[in-house]
Amino acid sequence: MLVLTRRVNESIVIGNDVTITVISVQGHGAHAQVRLGITAPRETAVLRREVYDAVRAENERALQPPPAEGKPGQSG
């Protein structure tokens, strides 16, 4: 993991077309909130991690075969 220090209005660039800018910082320590501005092409998905994880989990569930009904060897 690359760790960078940035101040308000400073940015980092990822690849050639994603820029992340620190908009504001409120509070101190573990309770601080950082507002970020992200400039990226429309086709680039930008999601909070918890949303990304939820979407990924739902996609994985959708790929699972449905549970079998009844017991093997039984006919209806």
C-alpha positions, 0 to 999 in steps of 0.5 A, a space after each residue: 500500500 502506498 501511503 501519501 500525505 496531502 493537504 487540502 486542495 492537493 491531489 494525486 493522479 492515478 493512471 492518466 485519467 483519475 485525479 483525487 483531490 482533498 477537499 476538506 478535513 474535519 476533526 483529528 485522529 481516528 475521528 477525522 473526516 476527509 472529503 475527497 473529490 474524484 475526477 474520472 471518466 464516466 465509464 470508470 466506476 467509483 464506489 465506496 468500499 462498503 458499496 463495492 463489497 455489497 455489490 460483489 457479494 450479491 454478484 457472487 450469490 447470483 452466480 451460485 446454482 439454486 438449491 436442489 429441491 427435495 432429496 436425490 433419488 426422489 421423484 415428484 
